[in-house]
Amino acid sequence: MNTLNLLGAAAALTLLAGCTAAPEAPVATAAPAQAKQAFVDNLLHRMTLDEKIGQLRLISIGGGMTRERLADEIAAGRIGGIFNSVTPADNRPLQDAAVSRSRLHIPLFFAYDVIHGHRTVFPIGLGLASSWDMQAIARSGRVSAIEASADGLDMVFAPMVDITRDPRWGRTSEGFGEDPHLVSEIARTLVDALQGESTSAADSVMASVKHFALYGAVEGGRDYNVVDMSPMRMYQDYLPPYRAAVEAGAGGVMVALNSINGVPASANRWLLQDLLRDDWGFDGVAISDHGAISELIKHGVARDGREAARLAIEAGIDMSMADALYLQELPGLVASGDVAEATIDAAVRRVLGLKYDLGLFADPYLRIGKAADDPADINAESRLHRQAAREVARTSLVLLENRNRTLPLDRHATIALVGPLADAPIDMMGSWSAAGVAGQSVTLREGLQQAMDGKGTLLHARGANITDDAHMVDYLNFLNWDRPEVKQDPRPAEVMIAEAVAAAKRADVIVAAVGESRGMSHESSSRTRLTIPDSQRKLLEALKKTGKPLVLVLMNGRPLALTWAQQNADAMLETWFSGTEGGHAIADVLFGDYNPSGKLPISFPRSVGQIPTYYNHLRVGRPFVEGKPGNYTSQYFEEPNGPLYPFGYGLSYTDFSLSPVRLSQRTLPRDGTLEASVTLRNTGTRAGATVVQLYIRDESASVIRPVKELKDFRKVHLEPGASTVVRFEIDRNDLNFFDAQLRRVAEPGEFSVQIGLDSEAVRHASFKLL
């Protein structure tokens, strides 16, 4: 974690000089880390047990406590941090209570879920990952940090790096897909972007990586469910992205709600002490998820609140989010000797260290600022970063189908825009859209209308509701009963479809915006089916019968089962939930102003019965081989095997070719390197970008290895007819894996190098590790 410089340390000491007994200043020649330790130790020595416990509480706004009472609790030293308070004007009085009214004047920190943008909403996690563009992803993170810090926030609960291989899970939308290497690269990129050069900078925020750990592997894709997994699979596939975020310097870790091999993460000493702190060297703050400590009782590992608090603090949960058990139970546990005060001290030391690193002791109002500088309109248009949002969103769009060059569209044509998501500003933002305002997001209808600018004709018809299932609508609107997100058109389905068909018959081409509402891909929104809802499917079938070219614009937060669409659509563009500027970004691609370059970060199954479907699965003794009899092989016999769209897949408006793989040598010394290269050529008529992907397969090892693993990638832009040599350096680190004893090893033998534009269409070469 970054530390303040000595000047910041001196300022922090000056701040505390007004306390009843100011701590001794570290000597001027002390290193920053020593200055920080001396400052924290001095302050900790002066705290009462109740004040220490107060620092371990992270309280949510809107949790049943008025702001007036909240300020009193802060002044009494019973709160260490606040989340869900997201404006300087709201945060300032709470910080006033901490630094002016509490005995030791210890500042608060303010936190919020900033997953894919703050006021400017960027594409959801799956969309960002689809860019395979670390510069674009870093740009989204930096803008998020600038906007969040300008609203008085110090910490964000991001990035969310759970590996996801079961798209039934609603939180698939938040993460970056199925692959450990790609997700790890994004984790590092976002931590760096959010935290900047120093977490004590006014425009930087602390990253709190989540959800530690294995949350994306919940059984059956059902949220909050159990995870039962071998240690080897944990280390090889699921843990690397969290470790990447920690090694990048993430100051916080949010602990997951699931259990791991029978022990809830919030009570798991192996996870939080042995692995996170001892093995990985994490010295930041571990924060429980919302209410997770009290949920230890429901998990069945704690008899009551007292035991739940003891299990959590001893496991390594530094801060309790949104429950009162630490406040209620820790004083008695310490008094009885059931919890050592040294355990409390260790947690408090980390919380104080986090605040030190954030620059809050030097200036508690570093990000809140002065009242005179508060924006007159917190939602002012001038506070958004629209150009960045549009440019990043364009990179996230994945072209799945484009038969007969249906796309790009002609601006001068007559276009029938139909579907329940064609004019849906709140859905465009996706779940966890932070402080984004739906009225500021650009819908697809608005984007197309502005792009056509009177040159052609845009006809619009809703065509269908998101779903006609009343139970589903009630569920999606349960938390928003006073302002429902899913608004039903009361007309009969037949009437809406007839209106859409009439518009289609008058048009040259149909653009159908279909998929999920954002609430269908959200926390606790697990699904048993991955198909487009029946109401929309009936609309698409009616549109297909018109014989007009059918372009599907998909909006969704998870892979969908698209077999009908794949067979019937003339073109299909995966747009996920693309954020504030989504309508403009999609229009840019549909009209060819931007050549799509996105690649899937997660496999699309043919049906829910194929789950889990992921490219880097382990090898089996009786593999199915395409084109050969399937009997007595590992396969499903009712439908074709393999994904509908594989990991790494995505088309372009131009064409690319790859040469055979060239290796600089056929053997790799244990401490040496070799180069694998291909020539990439743009054989089409348009400039465009694609992602060249390097996979490696270990042909024989002491344990079963995957059929292939992504090890590197390059996003390359080429003009028509141009070519370039793409080079990858391979060394022993690319061949390492965790063996049965959890040792990281690279075993001698044969390896296959596979380079392609997706995980299936690859060129091969081989070498031997000596």
C-alpha positions in Angstrom: 0.0 0.0 0.0 1.2 3.5 -0.7 2.2 5.7 2.3 2.2 9.4 2.9 5.4 11.2 2.7 7.0 12.8 5.7 5.3 16.1 5.0 2.0 14.3 5.2 3.0 12.6 8.4 3.9 15.9 10.0 0.6 17.4 8.9 -1.2 14.4 10.4 0.6 15.0 13.7 -0.3 18.6 13.6 -4.0 17.6 13.2 -3.8 15.5 16.3 -2.0 18.2 18.3 -5.4 19.4 19.5 -6.0 16.1 21.3 -5.6 15.8 25.1 -2.1 14.4 24.7 -0.6 14.7 21.2 1.5 11.7 20.1 5.2 12.1 19.9 6.4 13.0 16.4 8.6 10.5 14.6 12.2 11.7 14.1 12.5 13.7 10.9 14.9 11.2 9.3 12.4 8.3 9.7 11.4 6.5 6.5 7.7 6.9 5.5 6.8 3.4 6.7 8.5 4.0 10.0 6.7 7.3 10.4 3.4 5.6 9.7 4.0 2.9 12.2 5.1 5.3 14.9 2.0 7.5 14.3 -0.4 4.6 14.4 1.2 2.9 17.4 1.1 6.2 19.3 -2.5 6.8 18.5 -3.5 3.2 19.3 -1.8 3.4 22.7 -4.1 6.3 23.6 -7.4 4.6 22.6 -9.8 3.0 25.0 -11.2 -0.4 24.2 -14.5 1.0 23.2 -12.8 3.5 20.8 -10.8 0.7 19.3 -14.0 -1.4 18.7 -15.6 1.7 17.2 -13.0 1.8 14.5 -14.0 -1.7 13.4 -17.5 -0.7 12.4 -18.5 0.3 8.8 -22.1 1.6 8.9 -24.4 2.0 6.0 -26.5 5.0 5.4 -30.2 4.1 5.2 -29.7 1.2 7.6 -32.4 2.5 10.0 -30.2 5.1 11.7 -31.0 8.8 11.2 -28.1 11.0 10.2 -28.5 12.9 13.5 -28.1 9.7 15.5 -25.3 8.6 13.2 -23.4 11.8 13.9 -23.8 11.2 17.7 -22.5 7.7 17.3 -19.5 9.0 15.4 -18.9 11.7 18.0 -18.9 9.0 20.7 -16.2 7.1 18.8 -18.4 4.2 17.8 -18.0 4.3 14.0 -14.9 4.0 11.9 -16.3 4.3 8.4 -19.4 5.0 6.4 -20.8 3.7 3.1 -23.6 4.7 0.8 -23.2 8.4 1.5 -22.1 9.8 -1.8 -22.0 13.6 -1.8 -19.6 16.1 -0.2 -22.5 17.9 1.4 -23.8 14.7 3.1 -20.3 13.5 4.1 -19.0 16.8 5.6 -21.3 16.8 8.7 -20.4 13.2 9.5 -16.7 14.0 9.2 -17.2 17.1 11.3 -18.6 14.9 14.0 -15.5 12.7 13.8 -12.8 15.3 13.8 -14.5 18.0 15.9 -16.6 16.2 18.4 -14.9 12.8 19.1 -12.3 12.6 21.8 -9.4 11.6 19.6 -10.6 13.3 16.4 -10.0 10.2 14.2 -11.4 10.8 10.8 -13.9 8.6 9.0 -13.4 7.1 5.6 -16.3 6.9 3.1 -16.9 3.9 0.8 -19.2 3.0 -2.0 -19.8 0.3 -4.6 -18.2 1.8 -7.7 -18.1 -1.3 -9.9 -18.1 0.1 -13.5 -18.3 3.9 -13.1 -19.6 6.4 -10.6 -21.6 9.2 -12.1 -20.4 8.3 -15.6 -21.4 4.7 -16.0 -19.2 2.5 -18.1 -20.0 -1.0 -19.5 -20.6 -3.7 -16.9 -17.7 -5.9 -16.0 -18.3 -8.4 -18.7 -18.4 -5.6 -21.2 -15.1 -4.1 -20.0 -13.5 -7.5 -20.2 -14.8 -7.9 -23.7 -12.6 -5.1 -24.8 -9.4 -7.0 -24.0 -8.0 -3.5 -23.9 -6.2 -2.6 -20.7 -5.9 1.0 -21.7 -9.6 1.3 -22.1 -10.2 -0.5 -18.8 -7.7 1.7 -17.0 -9.4 4.8 -18.4 -12.7 3.6 -16.9 -11.0 3.1 -13.6 -9.3 6.5 -13.6 -12.5 8.3 -14.4 -14.3 6.4 -11.7 -11.6 7.4 -9.2 -11.8 11.1 -10.2 -15.6 11.2 -10.0 -15.8 9.2 -6.8 -13.2 11.2 -5.0 -14.8 14.4 -6.1 -18.0 13.2 -4.3 -16.0 12.7 -1.0 -15.4 9.0 -1.3 -12.2 7.4 -0.1 -12.7 3.7 -0.9 -14.5 1.8 -3.6 -15.6 -1.8 -3.3 -14.0 -2.8 -6.6 -12.7 -4.5 -8.6 -14.9 -7.6 -8.5 -12.7 -10.4 -9.7 -14.7 -13.6 -9.0 -14.0 -16.2 -11.7 -17.4 -17.2 -13.2 -18.2 -20.4 -15.0 -21.9 -20.7 -14.3 -23.9 -17.9 -16.0 -27.0 -18.7 -14.0 -25.3 -16.7 -11.2 -26.8 -13.2 -11.3 -23.5 -11.5 -10.3 -21.8 -12.8 -13.5 -22.5 -9.3 -14.8 -20.2 -7.7 -12.3 -17.1 -9.8 -13.0 -14.7 -10.3 -15.9 -15.5 -13.8 -17.0 -14.1 -17.3 -16.8 -10.3 -17.0 -17.4 -7.7 -16.6 -14.6 -5.1 -14.8 -16.7 -7.5 -12.3 -18.3 -9.2 -11.5 -15.0 -5.9 -11.1 -13.2 -4.7 -8.7 -15.8 -7.9 -6.6 -15.4 -7.6 -6.8 -11.6 -4.1 -5.3 -11.7 -5.1 -2.7 -14.2 -8.1 -1.5 -12.2 -6.3 -1.4 -8.8 -3.5 0.7 -10.4 -6.1 3.0 -12.1 -8.2 3.5 -9.0 -5.4 4.1 -6.6 -3.2 6.1 -8.9 0.3 7.0 -8.0 -0.6 7.4 -4.4 -3.7 6.7 -2.4 -3.1 9.9 -0.5 -3.8 11.9 -3.7 -7.0 13.8 -3.7 -8.2 12.2 -7.0 -7.4 8.7 -6.0 -9.4 6.1 -4.0 -8.6 2.9 -2.2 -9.5 -0.3 -4.0 -11.2 -3.0 -2.0 -11.1 -6.2 -4.1 -14.0 -8.6 -3.8 -15.4 -11.1 -3.1 -12.7 -13.0 -1.3 -13.0 -15.8 -2.2 -14.4 -18.2 -4.8 -17.9 -16.5 -4.8 -18.3 -17.1 -8.5 -18.2 -20.8 -7.9 -21.4 -21.0 -5.8 -23.1 -24.4 -6.3 -25.9 -24.3 -9.0 -25.2 -20.7 -9.7 -27.4 -19.8 -6.8 -26.3 -16.7 -4.9 -24.9 -17.0 -1.4 -24.7 -20.8 -1.9 -21.9 -23.1 -0.8 -18.6 -23.7 -2.5 -16.9 -27.1 -2.3 -13.7 -27.2 -4.2 -10.3 -28.9 -4.2 -7.4 -26.8 -3.1 -5.6 -27.5 -6.4 -8.5 -26.0 -8.4 -8.7 -23.0 -6.0 -5.0 -22.2 -6.5 -4.9 -22.9 -10.2 -8.2 -21.3 -11.4 -10.0 -19.2 -8.8 -7.5 -17.5 -6.5 -5.1 -15.9 -9.0 -7.2 -12.7 -9.7 -7.5 -11.9 -6.0 -3.7 -12.4 -5.5 -3.1 -10.2 -8.6 -5.1 -7.4 -7.0 -3.3 -7.8 -3.7 0.1 -7.7 -5.4 -1.0 -4.6 -7.2 -1.4 -2.9 -3.8 -5.2 -3.1 -3.2 -5.7 -1.6 0.3 -8.8 -3.5 1.1 -10.4 -6.9 0.6 -14.2 -7.5 0.9 -14.8 -11.0 2.2 -17.4 -13.2 0.4 -20.7 -14.3 1.7 -20.3 -18.0 0.7 -18.8 -20.9 2.6 -15.7 -22.6 1.4 -15.4 -26.4 2.0 -17.7 -26.1 5.0 -16.4 -22.9 6.6 -18.0 -19.5 5.8 -15.4 -17.1 4.4 -16.2 -14.6 7.2 -15.0 -17.2 9.8 -12.3 -18.9 7.8 -8.9 -18.5 9.5 -7.2 -20.4 6.7 -8.5 -18.0 4.1 -8.0 -14.8 5.9 -4.9 -15.5 8.0 -2.9 -18.4 6.5 -3.5 -17.6 2.8 -4.2 -13.9 2.6 -1.9 -12.5 5.2 0.8 -15.1 5.8 1.2 -16.5 2.3 0.4 -13.4 0.2 1.6 -10.7 2.6 -1.6 -8.6 2.6 -1.4 -5.9 5.2 -4.5 -4.0 4.4 -8.1 -4.1 5.8 -10.4 -7.1 5.5 -14.0 -6.0 5.5 -17.0 -8.3 5.8 -19.8 -8.2 3.3 -23.1 -6.7 4.3 -24.4 -8.4 7.5 -22.1 -11.4 7.0 -21.0 -11.7 10.6 -24.5 -12.1 11.9 -25.2 -14.5 9.1 -22.7 -16.9 10.7 -25.6 -17.9 12.9 -27.7 -18.9 9.9 -24.8 -20.7 8.4 -24.9 -22.8 11.5 -21.3 -22.3 12.7 -22.1 -19.8 15.5 -24.7 -20.5 18.2 -25.3 -16.8 18.8 -24.1 -13.3 18.2 -21.3 -13.6 20.7 -19.8 -16.6 19.0 -20.3 -15.0 15.6 -18.3 -11.9 16.6 -15.5 -14.1 18.1 -15.2 -16.3 15.0 -15.1 -13.3 12.7 -12.5 -11.2 14.6 -10.3 -14.2 15.2 -10.5 -15.3 11.6 -9.3 -11.9 10.5 -12.4 -9.7 9.7 -11.1 -6.2 10.6 -14.3 -4.3 9.9 -17.9 -5.4 10.3 -20.2 -4.0 7.6 -23.7 -3.1 8.6 -24.3 -5.1 11.7 -23.8 -4.3 15.4 -22.2 -7.5 16.7 -18.7 -6.1 17.1 -20.1 -3.2 19.1 -22.3 -5.4 21.2 -20.1 -8.4 21.8 -16.4 -7.6 21.5 -16.2 -5.7 24.9 -17.5 -8.7 26.8 -15.4 -11.1 24.8 -12.2 -9.2 25.7 -13.3 -8.8 29.3 -13.8 -12.6 29.6 -10.5 -13.4 27.9 -12.2 -15.2 25.1 -10.7 -12.6 22.6 -7.3 -11.1 23.3 -7.1 -7.4 23.2 -4.0 -7.8 21.0 -6.4 -9.3 18.3 -8.5 -6.1 18.5 -5.3 -4.0 18.3 -4.1 -5.7 15.2 -7.4 -5.0 13.4 -7.5 -1.4 14.6 -3.9 -0.9 13.5 -4.8 -1.9 10.0 -7.8 0.4 9.9 -5.8 3.4 11.2 -3.1 2.5 8.7 -5.6 2.6 5.9 -6.8 6.1 6.9 -3.2 7.2 7.1 -2.5 5.9 3.6 -5.6 7.7 2.4 -4.2 11.0 3.6 -7.1 11.5 6.0 -5.0 12.2 9.1 -3.2 14.9 7.2 -6.5 16.3 5.8 -9.8 14.7 6.8 -11.5 16.8 4.1 -9.0 15.8 1.4 -11.8 14.5 -0.9 -14.8 16.2 0.7 -13.4 19.7 0.1 -14.9 22.9 1.3 -18.6 23.7 1.3 -18.0 26.7 -0.9 -16.8 24.4 -3.6 -19.7 22.0 -3.5 -21.4 21.7 -7.0 -24.6 23.6 -7.3 -26.1 20.6 -9.0 -24.6 17.2 -7.9 -25.9 15.6 -11.1 -24.7 18.4 -13.4 -24.0 17.4 -17.0 -20.5 19.0 -16.6 -19.6 16.4 -14.0 -19.8 13.5 -16.5 -17.1 12.1 -18.8 -19.2 11.3 -21.8 -16.4 11.0 -24.4 -14.5 8.5 -22.3 -17.7 6.5 -21.7 -18.5 6.4 -25.4 -15.0 5.4 -26.5 -14.7 2.7 -23.9 -18.2 1.3 -24.6 -17.4 0.9 -28.3 -14.5 -1.3 -27.5 -16.8 -3.6 -25.4 -19.2 -4.6 -28.1 -18.9 -8.1 -29.6 -20.1 -8.9 -33.1 -21.5 -12.5 -32.9 -23.0 -12.8 -36.4 -23.0 -10.9 -39.6 -24.4 -12.9 -42.5 -24.2 -11.4 -46.0 -22.5 -8.2 -44.5 -25.9 -7.1 -43.1 -23.9 -4.7 -40.9 -23.0 -1.9 -41.0 -26.3 -0.3 -41.7 -27.1 2.5 -44.2 -27.9 5.8 -42.5 -30.3 6.6 -45.4 -32.4 3.5 -44.9 -35.7 3.0 -43.2 -35.0 1.2 -40.0 -37.6 -0.5 -37.7 -36.3 -0.3 -34.1 -38.3 -2.7 -31.9 -38.0 -4.4 -28.6 -38.5 -3.6 -24.9 -34.8 -2.5 -24.5 -34.8 -0.1 -27.4 -35.7 2.9 -25.3 -34.7 1.8 -21.7 -32.4 4.3 -20.0 -32.2 2.5 -16.7 -31.4 -0.8 -18.2 -28.7 0.7 -20.4 -26.7 1.4 -17.2 -26.7 -2.2 -15.9 -26.7 -3.3 -12.2 -24.6 -1.5 -9.6 -24.6 1.7 -11.6 -23.4 3.7 -8.5 -24.5 7.4 -8.7 -25.5 7.2 -12.3 -28.7 8.9 -13.3 -30.9 7.0 -15.7 -32.1 10.2 -17.3 -28.5 11.0 -18.4 -28.0 7.7 -20.2 -28.4 7.6 -24.0 -30.8 4.9 -25.1 -30.4 2.9 -28.4 -33.4 4.8 -29.8 -31.7 8.2 -29.0 -28.4 7.0 -30.4 -29.8 5.8 -33.7 -31.9 8.9 -34.1 -29.0 11.2 -33.6 -26.7 9.2 -35.8 -29.3 9.2 -38.7 -29.9 12.9 -38.2 -32.7 13.1 -40.7 -30.9 11.1 -43.4 -33.1 8.1 -43.1 -36.3 7.1 -41.3 -36.4 5.5 -37.9 -39.6 3.7 -37.0 -40.1 2.6 -33.4 -42.4 0.0 -31.8 -42.0 -1.6 -28.4 -43.2 -5.0 -29.7 -43.1 -6.8 -26.3 -42.6 -6.4 -22.7 -39.3 -7.7 -21.1 -41.5 -10.6 -19.8 -45.1 -11.3 -19.4 -44.5 -13.4 -16.3 -46.2 -11.4 -13.5 -44.3 -13.3 -10.8 -41.0 -12.3 -12.4 -42.0 -8.7 -12.8 -43.0 -8.6 -9.1 -39.7 -10.0 -8.1 -37.7 -7.5 -10.2 -39.7 -4.6 -8.8 -39.7 -5.8 -5.2 -36.9 -3.5 -4.0 -38.2 -0.6 -6.1 -42.0 -0.8 -5.4 -42.3 3.0 -5.3 -40.4 3.5 -8.6 -40.6 0.2 -10.5 -37.8 -0.5 -13.0 -39.8 -3.0 -15.1 -42.7 -1.1 -16.4 -45.3 -3.2 -18.3 -47.1 -2.0 -21.4 -50.7 -2.9 -20.6 -51.7 -3.7 -24.2 -52.2 -7.4 -25.2 -49.0 -9.1 -26.5 -50.7 -9.7 -29.9 -51.4 -6.0 -30.3 -47.8 -5.0 -29.6 -46.4 -7.7 -31.9 -48.7 -6.6 -34.7 -47.6 -3.0 -34.3 -43.9 -4.1 -34.5 -44.6 -6.3 -37.6 -46.3 -3.4 -39.3 -43.3 -1.2 -38.7 -41.0 -3.9 -40.0 -42.9 -4.3 -43.2 -42.3 -0.6 -43.9 -38.6 -0.8 -43.2 -35.5 -1.9 -45.1 -34.1 -3.6 -42.0 -35.1 -4.5 -38.5 -33.1 -3.8 -35.4 -34.5 -5.7 -32.4 -33.2 -4.7 -28.9 -33.8 -7.8 -26.7 -32.4 -9.6 -23.7 -32.7 -9.0 -20.0 -33.7 -6.1 -17.8 -30.7 -5.0 -15.6 -32.4 -6.5 -12.5 -32.3 -10.0 -14.1 -28.5 -9.9 -13.9 -28.0 -8.7 -10.4 -27.2 -9.9 -6.9 -29.6 -12.6 -5.9 -31.0 -12.8 -9.4 -30.0 -16.3 -10.3 -31.8 -17.9 -13.2 -32.8 -21.4 -14.1 -33.1 -20.6 -17.8 -30.7 -18.6 -20.0 -33.1 -18.1 -23.0 -34.5 -14.8 -24.1 -37.8 -14.5 -22.3 -40.8 -16.0 -24.1 -42.5 -12.6 -24.7 -39.5 -11.4 -26.7 -39.0 -14.7 -28.4 -42.5 -14.6 -29.9 -41.8 -11.1 -31.1 -38.6 -12.2 -32.8 -40.4 -15.1 -34.5 -43.0 -12.8 -35.9 -40.3 -10.4 -37.2 -38.4 -13.2 -38.8 -41.5 -14.1 -40.9 -41.5 -10.7 -42.5 -38.4 -11.7 -44.5 -36.7 -8.4 -43.7 -33.0 -8.5 -42.5 -33.1 -9.0 -38.7 -30.4 -7.5 -36.6 -30.4 -8.4 -32.9 -28.9 -6.0 -30.4 -28.5 -8.0 -27.2 -28.6 -6.4 -23.8 -27.8 -8.8 -20.9 -25.5 -9.4 -18.0 -24.7 -13.0 -18.6 -24.2 -15.4 -21.5 -27.6 -16.3 -23.0 -28.6 -19.5 -24.8 -28.9 -18.1 -28.3 -29.4 -21.2 -30.5 -32.6 -19.8 -32.2 -31.0 -16.4 -32.6 -27.8 -17.9 -34.0 -29.8 -19.8 -36.6 -32.3 -17.0 -37.6 -30.7 -13.6 -37.1 -28.9 -12.0 -40.0 -26.6 -10.1 -37.6 -26.2 -10.1 -33.8 -24.3 -7.6 -31.7 -23.6 -8.4 -28.0 -23.7 -5.0 -26.2 -24.1 -6.2 -22.5 -25.2 -3.2 -20.5 -23.0 -0.5 -22.1 -23.5 2.5 -19.8 -24.2 6.2 -20.0 -23.1 6.5 -23.6 -24.4 3.1 -24.7 -26.8 4.3 -27.3 -24.2 6.4 -29.0 -21.6 3.6 -28.8 -24.0 1.0 -30.3 -25.0 3.3 -33.1 -21.3 4.0 -33.9 -20.9 0.2 -34.5 -24.2 -0.4 -36.2 -23.5 2.3 -38.8 -19.8 1.4 -39.2 -18.3 4.5 -37.6 -16.5 2.1 -35.4 -15.4 -1.4 -36.4 -16.3 -3.8 -33.6 -13.3 -5.4 -31.9 -14.7 -7.0 -28.8 -14.0 -10.7 -27.9 -16.0 -12.8 -25.5 -14.4 -13.1 -22.0 -16.8 -16.0 -21.2 -18.2 -18.9 -23.2 -21.8 -19.0 -24.4 -23.4 -22.4 -23.9 -26.0 -23.8 -26.3 -28.3 -24.5 -23.4 -28.5 -24.4 -19.6 -27.8 -28.2 -19.7 -24.3 -27.6 -20.9 -23.3 -25.6 -17.8 -20.5 -25.3 -16.8 -19.1 -24.6 -20.2 -15.6 -23.0 -20.2 -12.7 -23.3 -22.6 -9.9 -24.3 -20.2 -11.5 -27.5 -18.8 -9.5 -30.4 -17.6 -8.7 -33.3 -20.0 -10.5 -36.6 -19.6 -9.7 -40.2 -20.6 -12.6 -40.4 -23.1 -12.8 -37.1 -24.8 -15.4 -36.3 -27.4 -13.9 -35.6 -30.8 -15.9 -33.6 -33.3 -16.8 -35.7 -36.4 -16.2 -39.0 -34.7 -18.8 -41.3 -33.1 -19.8 -40.0 -29.7 -20.6 -43.3 -28.0 -18.7 -43.9 -24.8 -17.1 -40.4 -24.9 -17.6 -37.4 -22.6 -20.4 -35.7 -24.4 -24.1 -34.7 -24.5 -26.0 -36.6 -27.1 -29.1 -34.4 -27.6 -27.3 -31.4 -29.2 -23.9 -30.5 -30.6 -21.1 -30.4 -28.1 -19.0 -27.4 -27.2 -20.1 -23.8 -26.7 -22.3 -21.9 -29.2 -19.7 -19.1 -29.0 -16.3 -19.9 -27.6 -14.2 -17.8 -25.2 -12.2 -15.2 -27.1 -14.7 -15.1 -30.0 -15.7 -12.0 -31.8 -16.1 -10.9 -35.5 -15.1 -7.7 -37.3 -16.3 -5.8 -40.3 -13.0 -6.7 -41.9 -11.2 -10.0 -42.1 -7.9 -11.1 -40.5 -5.6 -14.0 -41.2 -2.8 -15.6 -39.2 0.3 -17.3 -40.5 1.6 -20.6 -39.1 3.2 -20.3 -35.7 7.0 -19.7 -35.7 9.1 -20.7 -32.7 12.6 -19.2 -32.2 13.7 -22.7 -30.9 12.2 -26.1 -30.3 13.6 -26.4 -26.7 13.2 -24.2 -23.7 16.0 -24.2 -21.1 14.6 -24.1 -17.6 15.8 -20.5 -17.0 15.6 -19.4 -20.6 13.0 -18.0 -23.0 11.7 -18.7 -26.5 9.7 -16.5 -28.9 6.4 -17.6 -30.5 5.3 -15.4 -33.4 2.7 -15.1 -36.1 2.1 -12.7 -38.9 -1.3 -11.0 -38.6 -2.8 -9.6 -41.8 -5.9 -7.5 -42.4 -7.2 -9.2 -45.6 -10.4 -7.1 -45.7 -11.3 -3.6 -46.9 -11.7 -1.8 -43.6 -9.3 -0.8 -40.9 -9.9 -2.7 -37.7 -8.6 -4.3 -34.5 -8.5 -7.8 -33.3 -7.0 -9.7 -30.4 -4.3 -12.3 -31.0 -4.4 -14.9 -28.2 -1.7 -17.2 -27.0 -2.6 -20.5 -25.4 -0.4 -23.2 -24.0 -1.2 -26.9 -23.5 0.9 -29.1 -21.2 0.9 -32.4 -23.0 1.9 -34.6 -20.0 2.1 -33.8 -16.3 1.9 -35.3 -12.9 -1.7 -34.2 -12.6 -4.4 -33.6 -15.2 -3.9 -30.3 -16.9 -6.4 -28.2 -19.0 -6.8 -28.7 -22.7 -5.3 -25.2 -23.0 -4.7 -22.0 -21.0 -4.6 -18.4 -22.0 -1.1 -17.0 -21.3 -0.9 -13.7 -23.2 -2.7 -11.6 -25.8 -2.2 -8.6 -27.9 -4.9 -6.2 -29.3 -3.7 -5.0 -32.7 -5.1 -2.4 -35.1 -4.3 -2.7 -38.8 -5.2 -0.8 -41.9 -6.6 -2.7 -44.9 -4.0 -4.9 -46.5 -1.5 -4.3 -43.7 0.3 -6.9 -41.7 2.5 -7.1 -38.6 4.4 -9.7 -36.8 3.0 -10.4 -33.3 5.5 -11.8 -30.9 5.1 -13.5 -27.6 7.9 -14.4 -25.2 7.4 -17.7 -23.3 9.4 -18.6 -20.2 9.1 -21.0 -17.3 6.5 -18.9 -15.5 4.1 -19.5 -18.4 4.4 -23.2 -17.8 4.0 -23.2 -14.0 1.1 -24.9 -12.3 0.1 -26.1 -8.8 0.7 -29.8 -8.4 -1.1 -32.1 -6.0 1.1 -30.8 -3.1 0.2 -27.2 -4.0 3.8 -26.6 -5.1 4.2 -24.2 -8.1 6.1 -26.2 -10.6 7.0 -26.4 -14.3 7.7 -30.0 -15.2 9.9 -31.0 -18.1 8.2 -32.3 -21.3 6.3 -31.4 -24.4 4.1 -28.3 -24.7 1.8 -27.1 -27.4 1.7 -23.4 -28.4 -1.7 -22.3 -29.8 -2.2 -18.9 -31.3 -5.5 -17.7 -32.6 -8.2 -15.1 -32.8 -10.4 -17.1 -30.4 -9.8 -20.1 -28.2 -10.9 -22.7 -30.8 -9.6 -21.5 -34.2 -5.9 -21.7 -33.4 -2.5 -22.4 -35.1 -0.2 -25.0 -33.5 3.5 -25.5 -32.8 5.3 -27.4 -30.1 8.4 -27.2 -28.0 10.1 -29.1 -25.1 10.9 -27.8 -21.7 14.3 -29.2 -20.6 
